[in-house]
Amino acid sequence: MRRRHGAFSLVEVVITTLILAGALVPMYFLFTGSSKSIFRSRISYMALHAAREELEALRQLPPSKLIQMRHDWEAVTGSVLRRVTAPGDPEAKGPTLNYPEEYARIETKLSVSSAADVDPDVAAPANPRLYAVLLQVRWQEMGKSEEEGGAGHRTALSRFHTLIGDHRVR
């Protein structure tokens, strides 16, 4: 049988297809895995950013208002200033900055107490001018929550402990 130049046999086409498929399948898994990794990294950065913003705002409050600041798990939504306004205070006036919608996957829980109540070794002798702050942040990394009809989602949790001192001159 005589072969024309430039034509391929069926065997050559099948072998070439198998080689390409063998190379494309691992690349597909590489791209999907990196996409998931990028998403997890992004949501964890957003959660840490929200925690940092809340802790920085708490440091600006006077101690009389700081001790009143505590809340159970709350989604990070709405105005940034609303989250750091002490109970009973009207919301701050002026331009506000709202969290993007993606931050709704993140929740925080805050507790503030006297440093001596939490750990006597931290402020020995007891220092009434120190306050222990515990801010917990959890976020949904992947999938839909059970409320949204999903079954397979992962959550992550971080805890931030810090002391805030009353630096007012008396």
N, C-alpha and C positions, 0 to 999 in steps of 0.2 A: 504494500500500500504506500502510495506516495503522499507525502505531507506537504501542504502549502505553507509558505513562509508566513509567520505572523498569526497562525491559528494555534489554539490550545486544545489539548485533549481533555476529555471529561475527568480523567484521573488527576491531571494537573490542576484543574479548577477546584476539585474537591479537596485536594491537599492544601492548596492556598487558602481556601475558606476555613479549613480546620486550624491552620496556623494563625490566621487573623482572629478567629473566635477564641483561640487559646490565649491570645494577647489582650483581647478586649474585655474578657470576663474579669480578670484581676483589676484592670483599670476601672471598670464600673464599680467594683467594691471599694477601691481606693477613693474614688470621687464621692460615693455616698457616705463612706466612713468619715472623710474629712469634712463633709457638709454637716454631719451630726456633731462632730467635734467643734466646729466653728460656732454652731448654735449654742452648745453647752457653755462654751467660753464666753460668748456674748451675754447670755442670761446671767451667768455668775458675775461678770463684770458689772452689769446693771444692778444686781442685788447688792454688791459691795459698795457701789456708788450711792445707792439709796441709803444704806447704813451710814456711810460717811457723812452724807448731807444731814441726816437726822442727828448724829452725834455732834456735828459742828454747830447746828442750831441750838442744841441743848446747852452747849457751853456758853452761849450768849445770854441765856436766861438768868435772872436773879435767883438766888437760892430759895427764896420763899415760893417762887413759882416752880422751880425745878423739882422740889419734893412732891408736888402735886402731879407731875407728869408720869403717868403710867397708863398703859393700855394693853388689852389682850390682842390676839392676832388680828391685824388690820391689813387690808390690801393697800399697796402703795399706789393710790390714785388721787386725782384731784389736784388741788393747789399745794405746792411745796410748803407755803406758809401755814396752811391749815394744820398740817401735821405737827407743827412745833408751837402752836398757840396754846397757852396754858388754859385749863378749864375755867370758864367764866369770863374769859377775855374776848372782846370782839375780834374778829379777824383783822389782820393788818390791812390798812388802806393802801391804795396805790397799785401799781402794776404787779400782777402775780405771774408766777411761772407754774405751769401745769406739767405734771409728769406725763410722758407719752403713754399711749394706750398699752404698749407692751409691758409696762411696769406692773400691770394688774396681776401678773403671774407671781409677783413678789409680795410677801407679807412680813410685817415686823411685829415684835412684841417687846414692850419696854417696861422695865421696873427700876425705880430709883429708891434708894434708902440711905440711911446714915451709914457711913463706912464702918463704924464700930459695930453696927448690927450685923453686917455681913461677915466680916472677918476681924476679930479683935486684934490680930497681929498687924493688920494693915494700918490701923491708926491707934497705936498704943502709946500713950494713954488716949482714950477716946477724944477725938477731935470733932467738935460739932460743926466745923467749917468744911468738912470733907463729905462728899456724897458719892456713894457707889452706884454706878449705872451699869445695868445689864441690858444690852440690846441683842435680841435674837432675830435672825433673818432667815426665812426659808423661802425657797422658790421651786417652782415646777420646772424641771429640766426638759422633760420629753413627754409627748402624748397628751391626751385629754384627761381631765380629772374625772372622777366618778360622777360628779354632778353634771358634767357635760356628756355623759354617756360613754366615757372611755374606761378602760380597765387597766391599761398598761402605761402608767406614767411614773416617772421618777422624781422624787423631791430631794433637795439638798438643804442643809442647815448650817448656819454659821452663828457663833456667839461672840459678842464683843463686850469685854469687861473694861471699865475705865473708872478712874476717880476724877471727880470734878471738884475743884476747890473754890471756896468763896474768897475772892481776893479783894473784896471791898475794904477800905481803910475805915476803922471804927474809932 
